[in-house]
C-alpha cells in the first residue's frame, strides 16, 4: 500500500542524529528528496551541512535514524547490499578530489576498474563519453595540476558520473571559484539533470546557485541542530515566518547589492 508513495523518493532521511563523540551536531533530521529533483542542503557555517552529507554517503554512521535510497535501507544494510547502494550514487567532493598523479582519463576510469567487468577498450569509450559530457573532450591525457579549478570540478563530475548513477551529491561545488566559473558549473549541472534525469543533491551556501538552479531546499541551523525550513528557496526568502531563514536568504555580500534579490 505504501510502496507507490515511497517509490517517488530517491532519498528518505528519517530521524537522523549525527554526533562526534558526545557532541550532537544534528538531531531528529527528517526530509525526502524526490526522484529527478535538484535539491540543496543550505545553511550558515557550522550548521552541519557537510556532516549531514558524510552520513548520507556512508562516510559516517548516524547515532540514530535511517537513510533510505529508493526505499532501501542504507544505514542498516548488510555489506553486499550497502555496496550495491553505494554504486547507485556518485559524489563530487570539494575541489574535485582528483588523484594528482593520475591523468583525467585514469581518474575517471578508476570507478569502472573497481566496480565493472568492462574491458580496457570499453572503459576507454565510457571515459571519453563522460569527459565529453562535462565539456572536457580531448583532455584525457592532462593531469589535474594542468587544469584550472573549474576544469578540475568538471573532471571530478565526470568521475562521479562514470557508473551512470541515479543520484549525484555535490559538496560545495562552487567553493573558491569566481562567479563566472560558478555560473558555468551551475549550467553544467542543469544540463546533466535535463539530459540524464539525474537526482542532484548539493551542499551549498551560495545564493547565486541556490536561486539559480535549486528546485527545493532544506535549511540547517547550528543553534537548532537541525532543519528549520524546507521548500522553494524563493518562497522561503520572501515569506518564511522564521527570521533566521529570511536573513540568510536575503543577505548581501559586500560589493554585490543585487545578491539575494529578485
C-alpha positions in Angstrom: 0.0 0.0 0.0 2.8 2.4 0.9 5.2 1.3 -1.9 3.9 3.7 -4.7 4.3 6.7 -2.4 7.8 5.6 -1.4 8.9 5.0 -5.0 8.6 8.7 -5.8 11.6 9.4 -3.5 15.2 8.9 -4.4 16.3 9.6 -0.8 14.5 9.5 2.5 16.1 10.6 5.8 14.2 9.7 9.0 15.0 10.9 12.5 18.8 11.2 11.8 21.1 12.1 14.7 24.7 13.0 13.8 27.3 13.3 16.5 31.0 13.4 17.2 31.5 11.6 20.5 29.2 13.4 23.0 28.7 16.4 20.8 25.4 16.3 18.9 25.7 18.2 15.6 22.3 17.4 14.2 19.2 15.7 15.7 15.9 14.4 14.5 16.6 15.4 10.9 13.9 14.2 8.5 13.2 15.0 4.9 12.9 13.4 1.5 14.4 14.1 -2.0 12.2 13.4 -5.0 13.5 11.4 -8.0 14.9 13.8 -10.6 15.0 16.8 -8.3 17.7 19.4 -7.8 17.8 19.6 -4.1 20.0 21.9 -1.9 21.1 21.5 1.7 21.8 25.0 2.8 22.7 27.0 6.0 25.5 29.0 7.6 28.9 27.9 8.6 29.0 25.3 11.3 25.3 24.2 10.9 26.2 20.6 9.9 25.8 20.6 6.1 29.0 18.7 5.4 28.4 16.5 8.4 25.0 15.5 7.1 26.5 14.8 3.6 29.1 12.5 5.2 26.3 10.5 6.8 24.2 10.4 3.6 27.1 8.9 1.6 28.2 6.4 4.2 31.4 8.1 5.4 30.0 8.2 8.9 27.2 6.2 10.7 24.4 8.1 12.4 23.8 7.7 16.1 20.1 7.3 15.4 17.8 7.3 12.4 17.8 5.9 8.9 18.8 6.8 5.4 17.0 5.0 2.5 17.7 5.1 -1.2 14.7 4.2 -3.4 13.0 2.7 -0.3 16.0 0.5 0.6 17.6 0.9 4.0 21.2 2.1 3.5 22.0 2.7 7.2 21.4 -0.8 8.4 22.2 -2.7 5.2 24.4 -5.8 5.1 27.8 -5.3 3.4 26.7 -6.6 0.0 23.5 -4.5 -0.1 25.4 -1.5 1.1 28.0 -1.8 -1.7 25.2 -2.1 -4.3 23.6 1.1 -2.9 27.0 2.9 -2.9 27.3 2.2 -6.6 23.9 3.9 -7.2 25.2 7.4 -6.5 28.2 9.5 -7.3 29.9 12.2 -5.3 31.7 15.4 -6.4 33.9 16.3 -3.4 35.1 19.8 -2.7 37.8 20.8 -5.2 37.2 17.8 -7.3 39.4 15.5 -5.1 41.2 14.1 -8.1 44.3 11.9 -7.8 47.1 14.3 -8.8 49.4 11.6 -10.0 46.8 10.2 -12.5 45.6 11.7 -15.7 41.9 12.7 -16.1 41.4 9.5 -18.1 42.8 7.4 -15.3 40.8 9.3 -12.7 37.5 8.8 -14.5 38.3 5.2 -15.3 39.0 4.2 -11.7 35.4 3.5 -10.7 35.0 1.5 -13.8 38.0 -0.6 -13.0 36.8 -1.2 -9.4 33.1 -1.9 -10.0 32.6 -3.2 -13.5 33.8 -6.0 -15.8 34.3 -3.8 -18.8 37.3 -4.3 -21.0 40.0 -1.7 -21.4 38.6 -0.6 -24.7 35.0 -0.4 -23.3 36.3 1.6 -20.2 38.0 4.0 -22.6 34.8 4.6 -24.5 32.9 5.3 -21.3 35.6 7.7 -20.1 35.6 9.6 -23.4 31.9 9.9 -23.2 31.9 11.2 -19.6 34.6 13.7 -20.4 32.6 14.9 -23.4 29.5 15.3 -21.2 31.3 17.8 -19.0 33.0 19.7 -21.8 36.4 18.1 -21.4 36.7 16.1 -24.6 40.3 15.8 -25.6 41.7 16.4 -22.1 42.0 12.8 -21.0 45.9 12.9 -21.0 46.1 16.0 -18.9 46.9 15.9 -15.2 44.7 17.7 -12.6 47.5 20.2 -11.9 47.5 21.3 -15.5 43.9 22.5 -15.3 42.0 25.4 -13.8 39.9 25.0 -10.8 36.7 24.9 -12.8 38.0 22.3 -15.1 39.1 20.2 -12.2 35.5 20.3 -10.8 34.2 19.2 -14.3 36.7 16.3 -14.3 35.5 15.4 -10.8 32.0 15.4 -12.1 32.9 13.1 -15.0 34.3 10.6 -12.5 31.1 10.9 -10.3 29.1 10.1 -13.5 31.3 7.2 -14.5 28.9 4.5 -13.3 25.7 6.3 -14.5 24.4 6.9 -11.0 20.8 7.9 -10.4 21.9 10.4 -7.8 24.9 12.7 -7.7 26.0 14.6 -4.5 27.9 17.8 -4.7 29.9 19.2 -1.7 30.2 23.0 -2.0 30.9 22.7 -5.8 31.5 26.5 -6.2 33.9 26.9 -3.3 36.9 29.0 -4.4 35.6 29.6 -7.9 35.0 33.0 -9.5 31.3 34.0 -10.2 31.6 33.3 -14.0 33.1 29.8 -13.5 30.5 29.1 -10.8 27.7 30.1 -13.2 29.1 27.8 -15.9 29.2 24.9 -13.4 25.6 25.5 -12.5 24.7 25.5 -16.2 26.5 22.1 -16.5 24.6 20.7 -13.5 21.3 21.8 -15.2 22.4 20.2 -18.5 23.3 16.9 -16.7 20.0 17.0 -14.9 17.9 17.6 -18.0 19.8 15.2 -20.2 20.1 12.3 -17.8 17.3 12.9 -15.4 19.7 12.6 -12.5 18.7 13.4 -9.0 21.0 16.2 -7.8 21.8 16.9 -4.1 24.0 20.0 -3.5 25.5 21.2 -0.2 26.0 25.0 -0.6 25.6 28.4 0.9 26.0 30.3 -2.4 22.9 32.3 -3.0 23.5 32.6 -6.8 23.4 28.8 -7.1 20.5 28.4 -4.7 18.3 30.8 -6.5 19.7 29.9 -9.9 19.0 26.1 -10.0 17.5 24.8 -6.8 14.0 23.4 -7.0 13.8 22.8 -3.3 16.0 23.2 -0.2 16.3 22.2 3.4 18.0 24.8 5.7 20.0 23.6 8.7 20.7 25.8 11.7 23.5 25.5 14.2 21.5 26.5 17.3 18.5 24.4 16.4 20.8 21.5 15.5 18.5 20.5 12.7 16.2 21.6 9.9 14.4 25.0 10.3 13.0 25.3 6.8 12.1 23.3 3.8 10.7 24.3 0.4 11.2 26.5 -2.6 14.0 28.9 -1.7 12.3 31.9 -3.4 9.2 31.4 -1.3 11.2 30.9 1.9 13.1 34.1 1.1 10.0 36.2 0.7 7.6 34.7 3.2 9.2 32.4 5.8 8.0 33.1 9.3 11.4 32.3 10.6 13.7 35.4 10.8 16.9 33.3 10.5 15.7 31.9 7.2 14.8 35.3 5.8 18.1 36.8 7.0 20.1 34.0 5.4 18.3 34.1 2.0 18.2 37.9 1.8 21.8 38.5 2.8 24.0 40.6 0.6 27.7 40.1 0.0 29.9 43.1 0.2 30.1 44.8 -3.1 27.2 42.8 -4.6 24.0 44.6 -3.7 22.0 42.5 -6.1 22.7 39.2 -4.5 19.7 37.6 -2.8 17.4 40.0 -4.6 14.6 39.4 -7.2 
